Amino acid sequence: MIRNGEADLSFHLWSMTESRNNAVDFVPVYMTDDQTFAIKKVPLSLDFVQLLDFLTLSALLAMPFIFRLLLNTKYTYLHSLIEFFGCVLGQSMRAEKIP
């Protein structure tokens, strides 16, 4: 409409491109808007699982069971798992006093 001389002014949320700039006189920009993306947030309770691949995670879960079989102990799987992670993290649960 502006190009044909039918209107003097128009308001639109168009971006200024080279071809539009040649056809129409744009005023200086008075409002800018950033591009944003919406993503699905991962639950924090399972966030640590994504850091490990399947092979590493399965090896970490299988190691206490393998240690229990090899060492022939009477500890439960959960106790062995906690002890293994404690050794990996350097925080053993053993309460014995070190002389």
Backbone torsions as a table, in degrees:
resi	resn	phi	psi	omega
1	MET	NA	-40.3	178.3
2	ILE	-68.1	-39.7	-178.2
3	ARG	-62.9	-36.1	-179.6
4	ASN	-84.7	-3.2	-179.5
5	GLY	82.6	14.3	-179.1
6	GLU	-85.6	-18.7	179.9
7	ALA	-140.8	155.1	179.5
8	ASP	-100.8	-23.5	-172.6
9	LEU	-146.6	144.6	179.1
10	SER	-148.0	140.2	177.4
11	PHE	-114.8	121.8	178.1
12	HIS	-147.4	157.8	175.2
13	LEU	-97.1	58.0	178.5
14	TRP	-97.2	151.1	172.9
15	SER	-87.1	150.9	-179.6
16	MET	-83.8	114.5	174.7
17	THR	-109.3	169.1	-178.5
18	GLU	-63.2	-42.9	-179.1
19	SER	-68.1	-38.1	177.5
20	ARG	-69.4	-34.9	179.7
21	ASN	-67.4	-31.5	177.1
22	ASN	-72.8	-30.3	-176.5
23	ALA	-87.7	-34.0	-172.9
24	VAL	-131.2	145.5	173.9
25	ASP	-85.8	115.9	178.3
26	PHE	-89.8	146.1	173.8
27	VAL	-84.3	164.7	176.6
28	PRO	-58.7	149.0	-176.4
29	VAL	-69.0	128.8	178.7
30	TYR	-110.6	-9.6	179.7
31	MET	-145.3	130.5	175.1
32	THR	-120.5	152.4	-179.4
33	ASP	-137.6	128.8	179.5
34	ASP	-80.4	152.9	175.2
35	GLN	-81.6	134.5	177.8
36	THR	-127.4	154.1	179.6
37	PHE	-124.8	138.3	176.6
38	ALA	-100.2	126.1	178.1
39	ILE	-125.7	157.1	177.5
40	LYS	-81.5	125.6	-178.4
41	LYS	-78.7	133.0	179.6
42	VAL	-78.8	136.5	177.3
43	PRO	-59.9	137.3	-177.6
44	LEU	-68.9	-22.3	-179.0
45	SER	-66.9	-27.3	179.8
46	LEU	-110.2	17.2	-176.0
47	ASP	-66.9	-34.8	-177.6
48	PHE	-70.0	-23.2	-178.0
49	VAL	-68.9	-32.9	-177.9
50	GLN	-71.2	-17.7	179.6
51	LEU	-75.4	-20.9	-176.2
52	LEU	-109.3	143.7	174.0
53	ASP	-81.7	173.4	-174.1
54	PHE	-63.3	-41.5	-177.5
55	LEU	-65.0	-43.9	-179.9
56	THR	-66.0	-44.1	180.0
57	LEU	-64.2	-41.6	179.1
58	SER	-68.0	-35.3	177.0
59	ALA	-66.3	-40.5	178.6
60	LEU	-64.9	-36.0	178.9
61	LEU	-77.9	-25.6	-178.4
62	ALA	-86.7	-23.1	-175.1
63	MET	-59.1	-45.3	178.4
64	PRO	-61.4	-36.9	177.8
65	PHE	-65.2	-41.7	178.8
66	ILE	-65.8	-42.6	177.7
67	PHE	-62.3	-38.1	179.5
68	ARG	-64.3	-40.9	178.8
69	LEU	-69.4	-43.7	-176.8
70	LEU	-70.7	-38.0	-177.7
71	LEU	-89.0	-8.9	177.9
72	ASN	53.4	53.8	-179.4
73	THR	-100.7	168.7	-179.9
74	LYS	-102.0	8.1	-180.0
75	TYR	-71.8	152.6	177.3
76	THR	-76.6	166.5	179.3
77	TYR	-62.5	-42.1	-178.9
78	LEU	-63.5	-42.2	178.1
79	HIS	-62.9	-43.1	178.7
80	SER	-65.4	-38.3	178.5
81	LEU	-64.1	-44.3	179.1
82	ILE	-66.0	-40.8	177.1
83	GLU	-63.2	-41.0	179.9
84	PHE	-63.8	-48.0	178.5
85	PHE	-65.2	-32.9	176.2
86	GLY	-64.8	-39.4	177.2
87	CYS	-68.3	-38.9	178.9
88	VAL	-64.5	-41.4	-178.2
89	LEU	-86.0	-5.3	-179.8
90	GLY	76.8	22.2	-179.0
91	GLN	-128.2	72.3	-178.5
92	SER	-68.5	151.8	-179.1
93	MET	-90.9	1.1	-176.7
94	ARG	-65.6	134.0	-176.6
95	ALA	-103.4	8.3	-179.3
96	GLU	-69.9	143.1	178.2
97	LYS	-78.7	137.8	178.0
98	ILE	-92.9	122.8	-177.8
99	PRO	-70.5	NA	NA
